[in-house]
Amino acid sequence: MPKRVFFAFDYQDFVDLRVDAVRQQLQASTGLGALGFFDRPEWEQARRVGEPAMLRLIESGLARTTATCVLVGSETYRSRLVRAAIMKSFRRGNSLIAVHINHVRDRDNAIKPTGPNPFAYLGISYSENGQTASLWELVDDEWKPFLDDGAASYETGGMHAQYWGKGFTLSQLYPEYNWVADGGNQNFESWVG
């Protein structure tokens, strides 16, 4: 796999074993190791300690990655930790993809309807000269500054003129796939490019 990938997901999909099913399929199809997944004991320990420990685990997991894959379940779009991982990934320049996993069979052999894309609930706007950017999140049908990763605004170092004075949801900027329907175990490497 040409890129190091960080995987963000809602804890319930971890418990339901959808995340592990994707990991196993990736290991079988690529022959590579854990591919940026944390093992269950690491997540469980961080959860017991609390949200700051989870955020530290996300931060350490993002180190030396070039891509972030958000494994999307029914409630992933609501997860504060997933939103933080997405925005941290965005600010560090990782490529981003959303991959729906609700059609992956869970521990009870069940599937669920496709959940909302979390990228549609996060956004960015650029200043009139492209020198600064502001991060946003959709909360209760209202766009608010995203403050979980420090300041909502930051220096961009200059953006292409096509972005100046405009705002976008991340779903307008990054692709979305379905693990089952789009053949994730065969196509994942091309998705993260």
N, C-alpha and C positions, 0 to 999 in steps of 0.2 A: 504494500500500500504506500503510495508516494507521500501521503500526508499523515501527520500525527493528529488523531481525532480525539476530541473530548466529547463525551456523551452526557447530555442533560436530560432528565426525565422526572416525572412525578413519582413520589415514593410509592403510591398505590400500585403503579405499573411494575415497580420493583417487587413488591409483595406478591402480586398476582402472577409473577414469573414471566411476564411478557418481555421485560428487559432481558432477562436471562436467556429466553428463547432466541432473541435476536443475537445476543452475544454468541451463543452456541452455533447458530447458523453462520455467523461471520467467521468464527474460528474454523468451522468445517469447510467453508468455501474458499477461504484465503490461506488457511494453514498457519495464520499468525496467532500470536498470543492474545492477551486480554484487550488489546486495541484501545486502551484509554478508558476502560471500565474499571471502577473500583469494586473490590470484592465485598460481599455482604458484611463481614465483620467491621470493615472500615466505615461503611454507612451507618451500621447499627451503633457503633461507638460514638460517632459524631452526632447522631440523633439524640442519644442519651445525654450528651453534654449540652446540646442546644443549638439554636440557629447560628450563633457566631462560629461554632465549630464546623457546622455544615458549610458556611461561607468560606472558611479557611480551607476546607477540603476541596471546594470548587476552585478556589484560587490556586492551590497547589496542583490540582488536576489540569488546569489550563496552561501551566508552565510548559513551554516548548511545544505547544500545539499550534497547528496552522489552520485547523478546521474544527467547527463545533456542529454536532448533529443533535438536534432536539428530537427525542423519541416521544411522539405525541399520543397521549391517551385522552380519555374523556375530560379530565380536569386539569391537564397540564397547563393550559392557558392561565389558570388562576394561581398557580404556584409562585410564591414570591421568590423562592430559591431558583426556580427555572428562569424566571424573568431576570434575576441578578446574573445568572450564568450567561444568558443571551446577551445582555448589555455589556458585561465584562468582555465577552468574546468579540462583540462588535467594536468596542473601544480599542481592543488590542489588535484589530485588523484580521481576525480569523474569518475565513469563509464560513457561511452558515447554511444549513439545510434543515428543513422540518420533515420528519418521516413519521407518518401515522402508523401506529402499531396495534390499534384496536381489533384488527382482523387477524392478528397473531393469537393463537389459542392460548388461554391462560391456564392456571393450575387446575381449573375445573373443566377444561376443554371447551370453554365458552368464548364467544367473540362479542364485541360491543359495537354500537354505531360509532362512526368516525367523530372524534372530538374537534373543537375549533382549533385553528392554527394559532399558536401563541404569538407568532410574528404579526398578526393582525391587531394585536393589543399593545404593541410597542412601536414607537416611531422616532423619527429624527427630523429636525428642521435646521436649515442652514441660514446664516445671516445673509444680508443683501450682497456682501462681497465674498462670501464663502470662507471667511477666516475663522468663524466660530460655528459651533453646532450645539443644539439643545436636544436632550433626550426626553422622550415622553412616554407615558403609559396610559392606557385607557382604563379608568376606574369608575365604576357605576355610570357608564355611558358618557363620561367626561374626560377629556385629555388633560392630564396633570403632569408637571415636571417629574421625571424619574430621578429620585434622590437616593435610592438604595446603594448606588455605586459612587457616592461622593457628590460633587457638584453636578447639577443637571446640564450645565453648559461647559464647553471646553474648546480650546484652540485646535483647529483642524490642520494648520499648516498650509491651508489653501486647498480649495476644492475646484473641480472643473466648473466652468461657468454654467453648464447645464443644470447644476444643483443650486445655484445661488438664489436665495430668497424663496426656496421651496421646502415643502415638508413631505415626508413619505412614511407610510407604515413599512415595517420591515418585510411584510408579506409582498410588497411591491418590488422589493429589492432582491429577495432570496427565494430559491425554489422550494417546492413542497412535493413530497412523494408519499406513496402508500407502500409499506414494506411488502405486503402480499400482492396487491394488484400490479405494482410496478416492478416486481421481481427483485426485491432488495438484496437477497443473498447472491444474485448474479450481477447486479448493477451498482452495488454500493460504491465500489472503487471509482467508477466513472462519475457518480454523483458528487463525491468529495474532490474529484479531479486531482 
